[in-house]
Amino acid sequence: MNKYTQKDGFSKEEIDGLSILGAIARRGAQKMLQMALENEIQEYIDAHSNLVDENNKRIVVRNGYLPERGIASGIGSISIKQPRARIRNKDMQEETFTSRILPRYLRRIPSIDNLIPVLYLKGISTNDFHTALSSILGDGVQGLSPANIVRLKKSWEDDYNKWAKRDLSNKEYVYFWVDGIHFNIRLEDDKTCILVIIGADKYGKKELVAVSDGYRESKISWSEMLLDLKQRGLNISPKLAIGDGALGFWSALDEVFPKTKRQRCWVHKTANILDKLPKSLQPKAKSMIHEMYMAENKESALKAYDHFVKTFEAKYPKAVKTLIKDKDNMFNFYDFPAEHWIHIRTTNPIESTFATIRLRTAKTRGAGSRTAALTMVFKLALEAEKTWHRLKGYKLIPLVLEGKRFIDGELEEKAA
């Protein structure tokens, strides 16, 4: 028998539904949020305690609470009574205090807004959102009606359009990671994909640079994206671009940023090579490839490269051809600081960001238009940006931007 009762403050539904753990978590979150709101308004009143009227009465005073409301969170709906203050000026007019912790019309914790585009890209239709979110967050989810979902999507579209036109004249990137991402979204043309560029700035901070839709990762699509960056002020070429074998991007890069060096992603390259080998040989081949890009210097890497070619070229020429066709662009990371190698050998910043929603399979019915899908991807990527870590060895980035030469990851020391 459940030891908790309604006397403990839990509802009959929570007790009967065996959701005590969730109820305790919500109660704790509710208590902490309520305390934070009380402290916030008290600090506001204390900060204005010196303001008095002609009768020496405070102008800023407590004024009870707003009506109780539910806030949708990752652990279910949290009921909150938000305190309010009255600000009486000398004309005895009233103004409303606005909480910075809990804006007046907020109905969802921001993380819930980030859950919505994930569900959207997974094929949940607008009319099914309330059911889907109720199963995740519990009953009583508020502020997530189909009409509100439509308004949210429209606001994200406006945010994307504004972001896509932002000025870049004060930006300088040392590295670009690029890829074309395919999702299980219903697009007008199944040959389209989402093109993504992530950059590392002069402080080592990774940020989302561009998101757009393209046609089969074509040269035209990538050229359009890169030229748009230039038109918005990005006139300094990144020092290195990291990507897979999409020829469209590399051709566009040569025309728009010809000074940028290339680095083929070793993760993509490894997968492409192993695909040309029998499964029985793949573990051995993978280990040999690993020796190439994990070598401490380019000379050792090239020795491992030659060894792989000699080992497999007779029986598995397709696998070897896949490796040698990009030789000139496989080892350029050795010309940059060794501290950066872990970041610039692969397109991992993009891969890890989109791993949970990337799906190169058949389209599903629930997803929607290209514009809606694009804004959903933008919303998710922008949120993911908040978790990205600064590059290791970021203090060396100014030297890279200045054009200093690095040999096998070490700064070249010129004779005095």
Secondary structure, 3 states (H helix, E strand, C coil): CCCCCHHHCCCHHHHHCCCHHHHHHHHHHHHHHHHHHHHHHHHHHHHCCCCECCCCCECEEEEEECCCEEEEECCEEEEECCEEEEEECCCCCEEECCCCCCCCCCCECHHHHHHHHHHHHCCCCHHHHHHHHHHHHCCCCCCCCHHHHHHHHHHHHHHHHHHCCCCCCCCCEEEEEEEEECCCCCCCCCCEEEEEEEEEECCCCEEEEEEEEEECCCHHHHHHHHHHHHHCCCCCCCCEEEECCCHHHHHHHHHHCCCCEEEECHHHHHHHHHCCCCCCCHHHHHHHHHHHHCCCCHHHHHHHHHHHHHHHCCCCHHHHHHHHCCHHHCCHHHHCCHHHHHHHCCCHHHHHHHCCCCCCCCCCCCCCCHHHHHHHHHHHHHHHHHHCCCCCCHHHHHHHHCCCCEECCEECCCCC
